[in-house]
Amino acid sequence: MTNQRALARIDLAALRANVAALRAKAPGAAFMAVVKADAYGHGMVPCARAALEAGAGWLGVATPEEALAVRAAGIGPEQARVLCWLWTPGGPWRECVEADVDVTVSAQWALAEAVAAARAAGRPARVQLKIDAGLGRNGAQPAQWPALTAAARAAEKAGLIQVTGVWAHFSCADEPGHPSIARELAVFRWAVEQAADAGLEPEVRHIANSPGTLTLPESHFDLVRPGVAMYGISPVPQVGGPADFGLRPVMTLAARLASVKSVPGGHGVSYGHHYVTPGPTTLALIPVGYGDGVPRHASGAGPVLVAGKWRTVAGRVAMDQFVVDLGGDAAAAGDEALLFGPGDRGEPTAEDWARACGTIAYEIVTRIGPRVPRVYDGCA
């Protein structure tokens, strides 16, 4: 690494290869690269461009601000369709309509916002209707769906909107065999049929997220929406790791030791002295903490490769730093510490950190904050 305190190295060649591997799992479907939350912490615009280079035709974002940032970065409608799904009343509907963003509508109020935005913009809004197939978050309840599709068709006939998609999101696709999967697929198929009965002819019908893309070919329909799998993280680690699906982790998080010192036995380490050295030893200070996105839940548990061996966070993770006990092994300030990566050099992976913290690898990579610069390898 460079002489920076810490950095996240992003392997765009691996990302492009992951997109190719995922496209091969659903060869008959269009591909939406989900780049919300700064591409799961990897950097939204560079990752979006790399995914498009690898054959993605759509980009998926949560917030309208993310959608507008994609367009502001110069990724125009001729390069990618963009779908945005997390809206609130009064949001930048008109701006997104003018930027050729497909907006998600899950209720009558949202349809009214899209119609008003279309009138203000002087052009039809591209709308995708979302059904709540069982997740219980966004999306119209099945009881509301016939009225929503009828109203959407009326707005379409009036030239105010174009319904480009019908979609839903799985609740438990990361648990293969879960009974909700079949129920939600049935609800989605009904929603698609009902939309057709209302006279709608959507361009794409989609429900498959990363686990759906990898394990449920019956869910692929017209488009798949991989998120975390595109970044080389298995969404079903109980089934297989990234390599089992032809994927490679894209992010490597590294830091430089800020201090190495010898201390006696019985020496407390970090706040609260939850760790006390069992004997004379060497402590190494790693200058990243929960202010950089290292989980505080990793206190006493997070794995790090330092001086050729896995070490465990000694004591509490602080805002800017944490300590590892080297057990007397030699190291020096400036030496590299690998928090996680693909594992090629024996370092832990994001999945190892997730297990240590009782969370999921999605959270581990996504929470790495802006104080950690991203360095991009494999640029086309």
N, C-alpha and C positions, 0 to 999 in steps of 0.2 A: 504494500500500500504506500501512499505518499506520506508526507510528514504531517498530515492532518490528524487531529485528535481522534476522529472517528469518521468512517464513511460507510455508505451502503453501495456496494458495487452491483450494478444491474447488467445482467448478461442478455442483451437484446437478441443475440443469435439463438440463445436457448429459448427465448420467448417465441421467436418466429418458428423454431422447430416444434415447440409445444402447440402452436396454432395448427401447424401442418398435421401433427399427430391427432389432434382433436377433430379437425376437419375430416380426417380419414375414418373416424368413428361414425360420422354422420354425413356420408358423401352426397346424399340427396338433399341436404338442407343447407340453407344459407347460414352464414356464421356471424353472430354478433359478439364482438369482443367487449366484455364488460370492464370499463375503466373508471368506474365510480371510486370515490374515496382516494383520489390521486393514484388510481390504478393499484388499489390495495397497498398503498405506500410505496409503489415502485416508480411513480412519476407518470402522470396521466398523458401528457402530450407525447413524450418519446415512446411510451408503450403503445399508445394508439397508432402512431405512425408505423411502428414495427409490425403490429398486428395487421394493419391494412396492407403492408408490403407482403405479408404471408398469406393474403387471400381473404381476410375479413372484409365484409361489405357493409357491416353495421357496427356502430359503437353504442354501448349502453351506459347510461349514467343515471344517478339517482336524482340529483337536484337540477333545476333549470340553470343555476349559476354554472354548474359543471358543463352543461350543454353549450351555453354561450361561450364559455372559456375554450371549448374545443373549436368552435367556429372562429373565435377571435385569434386562435393560434394559426389560422390559415387552412384548416381542414374543412374544405367546402363541401356542399351537397354533391358535387360531381365526384368527390373522393369517397364520401361515406354518408350513409344515412345515420342519423342520430336519434335514439329513443330516450326520452326522459320520463321518469315514472313517479317521482315523489313531489306532489304539488300541494300547495295550500292556497286558500282564497286570496286574491289580490296579488299573486305572484306575477312574474314577468311573462305572462302568456303571449302578449302581442309581440314582444321581442323574440320569443322563440318561434312564433309563427313566421315572422319576417326572416328568421335565420334558417328556415327550412328544417326545423326540428319536429320530429313526430312527438306529440304530447299524449300522455296517458290520461284517459278519462275513466274514473271508477264510480262516478255518481252524477246525478242530474246537475248539481251545482257546478261541477267541473265541466260538464258539457256546455252549460251556460257561459262559463268563463271562456271556453274555446271559441264559441260562437261570437261572443262579444269581441274577442281578440281578432277574429277573422274579419269582422266588419270594420274594426279600426284599422287593420292592416290593408284592407282592400284586396284580400286574397284568401282562398280557402285554407283552413287549418288542417294539417294532417294529424289524424286522431287514431289512437289505438285504444280499444275498449278492453278493460281488465275485469275478469270475473274472479271473485273469491271462491276458489275451488275447495277451500278447507283450511287455509293457513290462518285466517282470522285477522289479517292485517288489511292492506288496501284491496280494492276490488269490490265490485258490486255483489251483493248477496244474490244467490239464484232467484229468490223471490222478486228482486228488483230488476233482474236482467231483461225480461221481455219489454218492460217499459223503457229501459235505457236504450236498448237496441232500436226500438221503434222511434224514439226521439232522435237518435243518431241518424237513422235513415231519413227522417223528415228534414233534418238539417242538411244532410247530404243532397237530397233532392232539391233543396233551396239553394244549392251551390255554395254553402257556407263552410262545409267540412268535407274531407275525404277520409273515410274509414279505411285505414291502411292495414290494421291488424286487430286480432283478437288474441288475448294472452292471459296466462295465469302463472302462479308460482307454487312449486311443491313445498310442502311442510316438512316431509321426512324422507326425501329421496336419498339422503345420506345414510339411511338405515335400510339397506336392501331387504325387500320382503315385508316391510312395514305395511299393515293393512290400509293405511291412509293412501298409499300410492295408487292402488287400483280405484279407490273411491274418487280420488281427485281427478284421475284420468277420465273417469266416467262423467264427472261433472263438466270437465272441460269439453269433452266431445259433445255433450248436450248443448253447452253454450255455443259452440261452433255451429251446430245444426240450427239452433234457435236464431242465431244471427243471420244465417242463410235464409231462414223462413221469413225474417224481417226484410229481406231484400238486400242485405249487405254482402259485398264480395271482397273481403279483406285480402290484401296481398300476401300477408303472412299470418300463420297461426303458430303460436309457440308457448311451450311450457317447460322445456328442458333446460335446467341449469347445469352446473358442472357434473354433479352425480348423475343427473338424468342423461346427459350426453354420453357419459362413460358406461353406464350400467343399464339404461332403459331405452333400447332402440325404438320401442313402440311409442316413446314420447317425443320423437324428433320432429314430426310434422314438417313444417316448411322452414323452420329456423331453429338453431340452438344458441344458447346464451351462456357459454362458459365464462366463469369469473376466475375463481381461485385456481382452477386447474391450468389456466393459461399461464399462470405464474409458477407452475411446476410444483404445486402442492396438491397432494391427494385429498379429495373431498370425502373419501371413504377409506381412511387409514386402516380400519379394521379388515378391509378387503385386500388392500394392496398399497404399497408405497408408490411414489412418483414413477420410479423405473418400471414398475409392473404395468403401467399404462403408457409407457413410452414418453414420459415427461421428465423434465429436469428443473430443479429449483432455480429461479432467476436471480434472487437476491442473496448476496453475501454481506453480512454485517461484521465489520472489523473495527478495532480500536487500537491505540498505542498505549502501552503502559505508562502511567504518569508518575509512578513511584514504585520502587522495590526496596524493602528494608527488612532487616533482621529484628525480631522481637523475642522477648523471653516467653516462657510458658506462663499461662495465667493472664495473658494480655487480652483485654476486651477489644472487640472489633465492631465498629459502626454503632449506630444509635441503639440504645437499650442493652448493649452487650449480650445480644442473643447468641453470639458466638464468642467463645473464649478459647485462646490457643491452648491445645493440650500439652504443649511443650515448646521448647525453642524452635522457631520456624522462620520462614520468610513470607512476608505479605506483599502482594502485588495489587496496586490500585488501578482500576480500569475506569477511565474518565467518561462514562456514560451512565445515566440513571433514568429514573422514571420521567424526568423532564425531556428525555430523548426518546421515550417510549419503551424503555426496558421495564417490564412489569414489576411492581413492588411485590406482587405475589411470588416472584422468583427469589425472594429473600430466603437464603438457606437451601436453595434448590436448583437454581438455574445453572446449566452446564456451559463451560467455556474452555476452549483449547488454548492453553498457555504453556510455553516451553515444552511442547510435544506431548502433553498429557491433558486429559479432561480434568478440569477443576470444577468445584461447585462454589457458587456465591457464598461467601462467609459472612453471616450476619445479614443485616437489612440492606436492601437496595435503597440508596438515597436519591435525592433529586438529580444529582449530577454525576454520581460515581458509585462504585461498589468495589468490594475487596474480594480477592481469592487467596487462599492459603496454599502456597507452593510446597509446603512440607519440606522446606530446606533446599529444594531444587534451585538451580541458578537461573536468573533472568536479569534483565536490565531495563531501566527506563527507556522507552522508545520501542521496545520489542512489541511484536504484533500479538494481539489477542483476538481470536476468532470466536464470535458469539454463535453465529450459525451461518450455514451455506449449504451447498449441495452434498457435502460430506466427503468430497474427493481427497481432502487432506487430513481426514480423520476428525474434522470438526463436527460439532453437533448440527442438527438441522432445526428448522423452525418447528417441525413436529416434536422433536426432543424437548424444545422449550415449552411447547404447548402441554405436553404430558407433565413436565415439571411444575407448571403453573396451574394445572387443572382447567385449561381452556382449549381453544382450537387454534390451529396454525394460522388461520385467516387473521385472527386478532394480533398474533405476534408480528407479522409483517406489516399489517395496516397501521399499527400504532407507532411505528418508527417515525419520529417527528422531524420537523424542518431544520432543527439544529444539526442533523446528520446530513451532510451533503450527499447527493447521488452522483455517482460516476458511471457513465454509460459505456459499456464495451460492446463490440459487435455491431456498431452502427453501419447501416447499409451505405 
